[in-house]
Amino acid sequence: MPAYLDSILAAHRARAATDLRDLDAAVEAAGSAGPIRSFDDAIRTASARDGMAVIAEVKRRSPSKGDLDPDLDPAAVAIEYEAGGAACLSVLTDREFFGGSAADLGSARAACSLPVLRKDFTVSALDVCDARTMGADAVLLIVAALNDVELKSLLLLSERLSLTALVEVHDELELERALGAGARMIGVNQRDLRTFEVDRQHALALGGSIPAEVVAVAESGIRNADDVASLAGAGFRAVLVGETLIRSRSRPDAIAGLLGAVR
């Protein structure tokens, strides 16, 4: 099987190695960026109200599935997602592998009132600063992509810049690392990022190991209300859904349908 994560990370680390911007200046600029919408509060409020929060993803393509909707209008999709009851947005900004951009994130955020996660492969402090500067309210930190020193330092920088960090794990060892680093929001990705295969029982198996005070998010492979109900029963407070929503005929109806069994 293709080693997607390895090739994606190699490209991102190669770019990071040639980024010679002054970090102190980037942190200062990021710290003076526009106001934050609380990603964490939005999830807690929606999960208490609806039984589950939906993080709806703006996604043009994927390395394994190819084009999903390459001509989508991020602003129009954001409006549809908000109308359907999404709590937050996730916007792909990786151009090479997913067809996304910082412009997609800015356009989607400007069109709605929802907090926005920058969905990308964060490998450096400058990546975190860029997330804040481009208008993101949250940043993705993938444990499999970072060593322990990097994970801890990027978590601390995210907090300094008022960004929520969604720390993504794939197994028990990565979960231990995330908790040890101080993660307050943990996403369990049911997609193996090296093969892009999905195991829809994966989040259910790991859910019981996530402390109650940590916000648990299930990612990938969520297709219907039954999936959402099972994840809610396992302690998850949010689901991050991309392909199911992007491919749906009515995105507002698709979100309402996901929440139908838990509301």
Secondary structure by P-SEA (a helix, b strand, c coil): ccaaaaaaaaaaaaaaaaccccaaaaaaaaaaccccccaaaaaaaaaaaccccccccccccccccccccccccaaaaaaaaaaacccbbbbbcccccccccaaaaaaaaaaccbbbbbccccccaaaaaaaaaacccbbbbbcccccaaaaaaaaaaaaaaccccbbbbccaaaaaaaaaacccbbbbccccccccccccccccccccccccccbbbbccccccaaaaaaaaaacccbbbbcccccccccaaaaaaaaacccc
